[in-house]
Amino acid sequence: MDQVQLVCPCLLGVEGLVADELRRMDAQNVMPENGRVLFTGDESMIARANLCSRYSERVLVLLGTFAARSFEELFQNVKGLPWERWIGKNDIFPVKGRSLSSKLSSVPDCQKIIKKAIVERLKQHYHISWFPETETLYQVQFLILKDRVSVMIDTSGAGLHKRGYRANATEAPIKETLAAAMAHLARVRKDGTVIDPFCGSGTILIESALYAMNIAPGLRRNFSAENWDQMDSKIWMREKERAMDLIYRDAKFEGIGYDIDGAAVSLTLENAKKAGVIANIRAQKRDIRDFTLEGDRGYVITNPPYGERLLDTQQAQAIYRTMGQVFEKKPMWSYSIISPDETFEQCFGRKADRRRKLYNGMIRCQLYLYFKS
């Protein structure tokens, strides 16, 4: 396979992290944009990005971008793309997508037009009039933003945040890709100790462990493109071996989780076992009021309950005040706390040394970073 145009959609606020990790993977022509990062690569890069990207939501082949303000423009431009390079005469190619701030605002209509255009292109190429769609899946995606269309094929399947370890989750879990970004922004080291006093289903602890030990997050799952004719199975095997070779096997990382809910503690340990990091993680039932630091140095990284997720605002703010009392300033310790509450610093009792705007799903948050003792 020659170099192709690829794109990784991502949560708003982590585009720079995605761009940096892709460059470290030797991706070419890396260009971050709002909510996504463009780059080029071959089949090895498709496999590598899927296996190793901590912060991306998926890896897509970008077939083309063009302006379209009418269904005719949409149809002709989609029909002009080289679909036969990817989709065989028996392959499955459903279409889904989004339209934002565009004249072509009806997503169902756009889906139908794009599907029809692909069928017309493939009819001309394969000289057949009907497609059974019984073999390999090539999920077509589109984004229409301000009348500009991007048309893509998804190589990932399930979103990359689905690492394979979290079949069960507590009521309001943090996304794995966001938890990984928090570990990066907290500068977790391979010999570090991370404490999460609201560990929930263990996502922050597990992602911190994967980050600290440089374990590729996709090693325990499968991807759509593993079934593609364009992707030799040896490529996936080679990239998995490469990822295994990069693991820090001498890492002394430790993750410690507390939660007031005993079921959450059990879930943290269950998920850590599925993720292959149970040897590095322990958890116990403990109220935030009984919080203490363990060891000489480390990182507290947490996603406390807040009004928009689990509690009413007053209960959430009471928790922030308790955190401010028990999170002592101590040399060699830092605190990274994510919250959508603009009054967080006021309730916590001190201003953050640094703030970073991030999104937890569709909820706009701030990551409050405290590292000065």
C-alpha positions as CSV (number, residue, x, y, z in Angstrom):
1,M,0.0,0.0,0.0
2,D,1.2,3.5,-0.9
3,Q,1.0,6.3,1.6
4,V,-2.6,7.3,2.2
5,Q,-4.2,10.3,3.9
6,L,-5.4,9.4,7.4
7,V,-7.2,11.2,10.2
8,C,-7.6,10.7,13.9
9,P,-10.7,12.3,15.5
10,C,-10.1,13.2,19.1
11,L,-11.7,14.9,22.1
12,L,-11.4,18.7,22.0
13,G,-8.3,19.8,23.9
14,V,-6.1,16.8,23.2
15,E,-5.2,17.5,19.5
16,G,-1.6,18.5,20.4
17,L,-1.1,15.3,22.4
18,V,-2.4,13.2,19.5
19,A,-0.2,15.1,17.0
20,D,2.9,14.5,19.3
21,E,2.2,10.8,19.7
22,L,1.7,10.3,16.0
23,R,5.0,12.0,15.3
24,R,6.7,9.7,17.8
25,M,5.2,6.8,15.8
26,D,6.9,8.2,12.6
27,A,3.7,9.4,11.0
28,Q,4.3,11.9,8.2
29,N,2.7,15.3,7.5
30,V,1.0,15.6,10.9
31,M,-1.4,18.5,11.1
32,P,-3.6,19.1,14.1
33,E,-7.0,20.7,13.6
34,N,-10.0,21.3,15.8
35,G,-11.1,17.9,17.1
36,R,-8.9,15.9,14.8
37,V,-5.4,15.3,13.5
38,L,-4.5,14.7,9.8
39,F,-1.4,12.6,8.8
40,T,-0.1,10.3,6.2
41,G,1.1,6.7,6.4
42,D,1.0,3.2,4.9
43,E,-0.7,0.0,6.2
44,S,1.9,-0.3,9.0
45,M,1.0,3.2,10.2
46,I,-2.7,2.2,10.2
47,A,-2.0,-0.8,12.4
48,R,0.4,1.2,14.6
49,A,-1.9,4.1,15.2
50,N,-4.8,1.8,16.1
51,L,-2.6,-0.2,18.5
52,C,-0.7,2.6,20.1
53,S,-2.7,5.8,20.1
54,R,-3.8,6.7,23.7
55,Y,-5.7,9.8,23.0
56,S,-7.4,9.3,19.5
57,E,-11.0,8.2,19.2
58,R,-10.4,6.2,15.9
59,V,-8.2,6.0,12.8
60,L,-9.9,6.8,9.5
61,V,-8.7,6.7,5.9
62,L,-9.6,10.1,4.5
63,L,-10.7,9.5,0.9
64,G,-11.5,13.1,0.1
65,T,-12.6,16.6,1.1
66,F,-14.6,19.0,-1.0
67,A,-17.3,21.8,-0.8
68,A,-20.9,20.8,-1.3
69,R,-24.0,23.0,-0.9
70,S,-26.4,20.8,-2.9
71,F,-27.1,17.1,-3.1
72,E,-25.9,17.0,-6.7
73,E,-22.5,18.4,-5.7
74,L,-22.3,15.9,-2.9
75,F,-23.2,13.0,-5.2
76,Q,-20.8,13.9,-8.0
77,N,-17.9,14.5,-5.6
78,V,-18.4,11.2,-3.7
79,K,-18.8,9.3,-7.0
80,G,-15.4,10.8,-8.1
81,L,-13.5,9.1,-5.2
82,P,-11.6,5.8,-5.7
83,W,-13.9,3.5,-3.8
84,E,-12.9,0.4,-5.7
85,R,-9.4,0.7,-4.2
86,W,-11.0,-0.3,-0.9
87,I,-14.4,-1.9,-1.3
88,G,-14.8,-5.3,-3.1
89,K,-17.9,-6.3,-4.9
90,N,-19.2,-8.4,-2.0
91,D,-18.1,-6.1,0.8
92,I,-20.3,-4.3,3.3
93,F,-20.2,-0.5,3.2
94,P,-22.8,1.2,5.5
95,V,-22.7,5.0,5.7
96,K,-23.1,7.2,8.8
97,G,-22.0,10.7,9.6
98,R,-22.8,14.2,10.9
99,S,-23.6,17.6,9.5
100,L,-22.9,20.8,11.4
101,S,-23.5,24.4,10.3
102,S,-24.1,23.3,6.7
103,K,-26.8,23.7,4.0
104,L,-27.0,19.9,3.7
105,S,-28.3,19.5,7.2
106,S,-30.4,16.3,6.8
107,V,-28.1,13.4,7.9
108,P,-30.4,10.7,6.6
109,D,-30.6,12.3,3.2
110,C,-26.8,12.8,3.0
111,Q,-26.4,9.1,4.0
112,K,-28.7,8.0,1.1
113,I,-26.9,10.3,-1.5
114,I,-23.4,9.1,-0.4
115,K,-24.5,5.4,-0.5
116,K,-26.0,5.9,-3.9
117,A,-22.8,7.6,-5.2
118,I,-20.6,4.8,-4.0
119,V,-22.9,2.2,-5.5
120,E,-22.8,4.0,-8.9
121,R,-19.0,4.2,-8.8
122,L,-18.7,0.5,-7.9
123,K,-21.2,-0.5,-10.6
124,Q,-19.1,1.1,-13.3
125,H,-16.0,-0.6,-11.9
126,Y,-17.2,-4.1,-11.3
127,H,-19.9,-4.1,-14.1
128,I,-22.6,-5.5,-11.8
129,S,-25.9,-4.0,-10.9
130,W,-26.4,-5.4,-7.4
131,F,-24.2,-5.7,-4.3
132,P,-24.9,-8.4,-1.8
133,E,-22.8,-6.9,1.0
134,T,-22.0,-10.2,2.7
135,E,-18.2,-10.1,3.3
136,T,-15.8,-7.6,4.9
137,L,-17.0,-4.4,6.6
138,Y,-15.9,-1.0,5.4
139,Q,-17.7,1.5,7.5
140,V,-18.0,4.8,5.6
141,Q,-18.2,8.0,7.6
142,F,-18.8,11.5,6.6
143,L,-18.5,14.9,8.3
144,I,-20.1,18.0,6.8
145,L,-18.8,21.1,8.6
146,K,-19.6,24.6,7.2
147,D,-20.5,23.1,3.8
148,R,-17.1,21.3,3.6
149,V,-17.4,17.5,3.3
150,S,-14.9,14.9,4.6
151,V,-15.5,11.3,3.5
152,M,-13.7,8.5,5.3
153,I,-13.5,4.8,5.9
154,D,-13.1,3.6,9.5
155,T,-10.2,1.3,10.2
156,S,-10.9,0.9,14.0
157,G,-14.3,-0.6,14.5
158,A,-15.3,0.1,18.1
159,G,-13.9,3.5,19.2
160,L,-10.3,3.4,20.4
161,H,-11.3,4.4,23.9
162,K,-12.7,0.9,24.2
163,R,-9.5,-0.8,25.2
164,G,-11.2,-4.1,26.0
165,Y,-10.9,-4.0,29.8
166,R,-14.0,-2.1,30.8
167,A,-17.0,-4.2,30.0
168,N,-18.5,-3.0,33.3
169,A,-18.3,0.6,34.5
170,T,-19.6,2.7,37.4
171,E,-22.5,5.1,36.7
172,A,-20.4,8.0,35.4
173,P,-17.1,6.8,34.1
174,I,-14.4,9.0,32.5
175,K,-13.5,8.2,29.0
176,E,-10.3,6.1,28.7
177,T,-8.7,8.5,26.2
178,L,-9.3,11.5,28.5
179,A,-7.9,9.5,31.5
180,A,-4.8,8.8,29.4
181,A,-4.4,12.5,28.6
182,M,-4.7,13.4,32.3
183,A,-1.9,10.9,33.1
184,H,0.3,12.5,30.4
185,L,-0.5,16.1,31.6
186,A,0.3,15.1,35.1
187,R,3.7,13.8,33.8
188,V,3.4,10.4,35.4
189,R,6.7,8.5,35.5
190,K,7.4,4.8,35.1
191,D,8.4,4.6,38.8
192,G,5.5,6.9,40.0
193,T,2.7,6.4,42.4
194,V,-0.7,7.5,41.3
195,I,-3.6,7.8,43.8
196,D,-7.2,8.2,42.8
197,P,-9.5,8.9,45.8
198,F,-12.7,8.5,43.6
199,C,-11.5,5.5,41.6
200,G,-14.9,4.4,40.3
201,S,-14.2,1.6,37.7
202,G,-10.5,2.3,37.9
203,T,-10.1,4.0,34.5
204,I,-7.6,6.7,35.7
205,L,-5.4,4.2,37.5
206,I,-5.4,1.7,34.6
207,E,-4.7,4.4,32.0
208,S,-1.9,5.8,34.3
209,A,-0.4,2.3,34.5
210,L,-0.6,1.7,30.8
211,Y,1.0,5.2,30.2
212,A,3.7,4.7,32.9
213,M,4.7,1.3,31.6
214,N,4.4,2.3,27.9
215,I,1.9,-0.5,27.2
216,A,0.0,0.1,24.0
217,P,-3.7,0.5,24.8
218,G,-4.9,-1.5,21.8
219,L,-3.0,-4.8,22.5
220,R,-6.0,-6.5,24.0
221,R,-8.6,-5.8,21.3
222,N,-9.3,-6.2,17.6
223,F,-9.8,-3.7,14.8
224,S,-11.9,-3.6,11.6
225,A,-9.0,-3.3,9.3
226,E,-7.5,-6.6,10.5
227,N,-10.1,-8.2,8.2
228,W,-9.3,-6.0,5.2
229,D,-7.6,-7.5,2.0
230,Q,-5.4,-4.4,1.9
231,M,-3.9,-5.3,5.3
232,D,-1.7,-8.3,5.5
233,S,-2.0,-10.2,8.8
234,K,1.8,-10.1,9.1
235,I,1.6,-6.3,9.5
236,W,-0.6,-6.6,12.6
237,M,1.7,-9.3,14.0
238,R,4.8,-7.2,13.4
239,E,3.3,-4.1,14.9
240,K,2.1,-6.0,18.0
241,E,5.6,-7.3,18.5
242,R,7.0,-3.8,18.1
243,A,4.6,-2.5,20.7
244,M,5.5,-5.4,23.1
245,D,9.2,-4.6,22.7
246,L,8.5,-1.0,23.8
247,I,7.0,-1.9,27.1
248,Y,9.0,-0.7,30.2
249,R,9.3,-4.0,31.9
250,D,11.5,-2.5,34.7
251,A,8.7,0.0,35.6
252,K,8.0,0.3,39.3
253,F,4.6,2.0,38.9
254,E,2.0,1.8,41.6
255,G,-1.7,2.8,41.4
256,I,-3.8,3.2,44.5
257,G,-7.5,3.6,44.4
258,Y,-10.0,4.6,47.0
259,D,-13.8,4.8,46.8
260,I,-16.7,5.1,49.2
261,D,-18.5,2.4,47.2
262,G,-17.2,-1.1,47.8
263,A,-18.7,-2.2,44.5
264,A,-16.5,0.4,42.7
265,V,-13.4,-0.9,44.5
266,S,-14.2,-4.5,43.3
267,L,-14.8,-3.2,39.8
268,T,-11.4,-1.3,39.8
269,L,-9.6,-4.6,40.6
270,E,-11.6,-6.6,38.1
271,N,-10.9,-4.1,35.3
272,A,-7.2,-3.9,36.3
273,K,-6.9,-7.7,36.0
274,K,-8.6,-7.6,32.5
275,A,-6.1,-4.8,31.5
276,G,-3.1,-6.9,32.6
277,V,-2.0,-4.4,35.2
278,I,-3.4,-5.9,38.4
279,A,0.1,-6.5,39.8
280,N,0.6,-2.7,39.9
281,I,-2.8,-1.6,41.3
282,R,-4.5,-1.9,44.7
283,A,-7.8,-0.5,45.9
284,Q,-9.8,-0.2,49.1
285,K,-13.0,1.3,50.4
286,R,-12.3,4.7,51.9
287,D,-14.1,8.0,52.3
288,I,-12.5,11.2,51.0
289,R,-12.5,12.6,54.5
290,D,-10.0,9.9,55.5
291,F,-7.6,10.6,52.5
292,T,-3.9,10.4,53.2
293,L,-0.8,10.5,50.9
294,E,1.3,7.3,50.7
295,G,5.0,7.5,50.0
296,D,7.5,10.3,49.4
297,R,6.4,11.3,46.0
298,G,3.6,10.8,43.5
299,Y,0.5,12.1,41.7
300,V,-3.1,12.4,42.8
301,I,-5.2,12.3,39.6
302,T,-9.0,12.2,40.0
303,N,-12.4,12.9,38.5
304,P,-14.6,13.7,41.6
305,P,-18.4,13.3,41.4
306,Y,-20.1,16.5,40.3
307,G,-23.5,18.0,39.8
308,E,-23.9,17.3,36.1
309,R,-23.1,13.6,36.6
310,L,-24.1,12.2,39.9
311,L,-24.7,14.7,42.7
312,D,-26.5,18.0,43.0
313,T,-24.2,21.0,42.9
314,Q,-24.2,21.6,46.6
315,Q,-23.1,18.0,47.4
316,A,-20.3,18.3,44.8
317,Q,-19.1,21.6,46.1
318,A,-19.0,20.1,49.7
319,I,-16.7,17.3,48.3
320,Y,-14.4,20.0,46.7
321,R,-14.1,21.7,50.1
322,T,-13.2,18.4,51.8
323,M,-10.6,17.8,49.1
324,G,-9.1,21.2,49.8
325,Q,-8.7,20.3,53.4
326,V,-7.2,16.8,53.0
327,F,-5.1,17.4,49.9
328,E,-2.1,18.8,51.7
329,K,0.7,20.7,50.0
330,K,3.7,18.4,50.1
331,P,7.0,18.4,48.2
332,M,7.2,15.9,45.3
333,W,3.4,15.5,45.2
334,S,1.0,17.0,42.6
335,Y,-2.7,17.1,42.2
336,S,-4.6,16.9,38.9
337,I,-8.4,17.3,39.3
338,I,-10.9,17.5,36.4
339,S,-14.2,19.3,36.9
340,P,-16.8,21.3,34.9
341,D,-17.6,23.5,37.9
342,E,-16.3,27.1,37.4
343,T,-16.4,27.6,41.2
344,F,-14.0,24.6,41.8
345,E,-11.0,26.7,42.9
346,Q,-13.1,28.8,45.2
347,C,-14.5,25.7,46.9
348,F,-11.2,23.9,46.9
349,G,-9.6,26.8,48.6
350,R,-6.7,27.7,46.3
351,K,-6.0,28.6,42.7
352,A,-4.5,26.0,40.4
353,D,-0.9,26.5,39.3
354,R,-2.1,25.7,35.8
355,R,-5.4,25.0,34.1
356,R,-6.1,23.0,30.9
357,K,-9.5,23.1,29.0
358,L,-10.6,19.5,28.2
359,Y,-13.9,17.8,27.3
360,N,-15.3,14.8,29.1
361,G,-17.6,13.6,26.3
362,M,-19.7,16.7,25.6
363,I,-19.1,18.3,29.0
364,R,-16.6,21.2,29.0
365,C,-14.2,20.8,31.9
366,Q,-11.0,22.2,33.3
367,L,-8.1,20.1,34.4
368,Y,-6.8,21.9,37.6
369,L,-3.1,21.2,38.1
370,Y,-1.5,21.8,41.5
371,F,2.3,21.0,41.6
372,K,3.9,23.8,43.8
373,S,4.4,22.8,47.4
